[in-house]
C-alpha cells in the first residue's frame, strides 16, 4: 500500500496518485465520501455515436431501406464443413 499527502493547488486541496496505479493524466474522476472514506473512480465514458448526417447528405442516391428490403432469406450453409476431422 502506498501513502500520499494532500497539498494545496490553487483554492483546492489535491491528492497526487502514484504512477504505478496506471491512471493516465487528464482522466475525469468522480470523488465521493462514504462514511469518512473518500472514493475516487473514473467517470464512465458514454459510448461514442457515429453521426452520418454529413455523409448521407453528400450521397444523394443513399436512402434508408424499407421494412421489406431489410428482410433477407436464409442463405444455404455447408454445415458438413464444420464437422470435426479425425
C-alpha positions as semicolon CSV with decimal commas, in nm:
position;residue;x (nm);y (nm);z (nm)
1;X;0,000;0,000;0,000
2;X;0,132;0,342;-0,091
3;X;0,063;0,660;0,102
4;X;0,040;1,017;-0,017
5;X;-0,023;1,359;0,136
6;X;-0,271;1,623;0,037
7;X;-0,139;1,954;-0,092
8;X;-0,280;2,291;-0,183
9;X;-0,346;2,353;-0,552
10;X;-0,498;2,697;-0,612
11;X;-0,807;2,718;-0,393
12;X;-0,839;2,338;-0,372
13;X;-0,680;2,055;-0,179
14;X;-0,533;1,790;-0,411
15;X;-0,400;1,435;-0,384
16;X;-0,121;1,306;-0,606
17;X;-0,184;0,949;-0,721
18;X;0,117;0,719;-0,774
19;X;0,207;0,644;-1,137
20;X;0,208;0,273;-1,053
21;X;-0,172;0,284;-1,037
22;X;-0,173;0,323;-1,416
23;X;-0,409;0,622;-1,427
24;X;-0,347;0,835;-1,736
25;X;-0,325;1,213;-1,698
26;X;-0,645;1,402;-1,777
27;X;-0,886;1,122;-1,676
28;X;-1,208;1,269;-1,536
29;X;-1,279;1,125;-1,191
30;X;-1,575;1,113;-0,955
31;X;-1,492;1,177;-0,588
32;X;-1,740;1,089;-0,318
33;X;-1,735;1,045;0,057
34;X;-1,882;0,737;0,221
35;X;-1,872;0,707;0,600
36;X;-1,548;0,902;0,635
37;X;-1,373;0,739;0,337
38;X;-1,308;0,908;0,005
39;X;-1,374;0,707;-0,307
40;X;-1,214;0,815;-0,635
41;X;-1,322;0,640;-0,954
42;X;-1,311;0,722;-1,326
43;X;-1,620;0,864;-1,493
44;X;-1,778;0,607;-1,724
45;X;-1,737;0,733;-2,080
46;X;-2,056;0,736;-2,283
47;X;-2,048;0,510;-2,586
48;X;-1,944;0,701;-2,894
49;X;-2,214;0,753;-3,151
50;X;-2,143;0,774;-3,520
51;X;-2,300;1,076;-3,686
52;X;-2,358;1,011;-4,055
53;X;-2,570;1,317;-4,125
54;X;-2,290;1,494;-4,314
55;X;-2,205;1,184;-4,514
56;X;-2,561;1,086;-4,601
57;X;-2,629;1,433;-4,744
58;X;-2,330;1,402;-4,976
59;X;-2,457;1,072;-5,121
60;X;-2,797;1,157;-5,273
61;X;-2,860;0,802;-5,401
62;X;-2,825;0,659;-5,050
63;X;-3,165;0,605;-4,891
64;X;-3,288;0,406;-4,592
65;X;-3,406;0,052;-4,662
66;X;-3,777;-0,016;-4,636
67;X;-3,904;-0,285;-4,398
68;X;-3,941;-0,527;-4,692
69;X;-3,586;-0,458;-4,812
70;X;-3,448;-0,535;-4,464
71;X;-3,588;-0,889;-4,466
72;X;-3,340;-1,138;-4,607
73;X;-3,384;-1,503;-4,688
74;X;-3,159;-1,752;-4,514
75;X;-2,862;-1,843;-4,724
76;X;-2,772;-2,211;-4,750
77;X;-2,495;-2,324;-4,516
78;X;-2,249;-2,605;-4,568
79;X;-2,277;-2,740;-4,212
80;X;-2,094;-3,059;-4,304
81;X;-1,776;-2,850;-4,338
82;X;-1,789;-2,774;-3,965
83;X;-1,759;-3,140;-3,861
84;X;-1,451;-3,230;-3,661
85;X;-1,192;-3,411;-3,866
86;X;-1,005;-3,710;-3,723
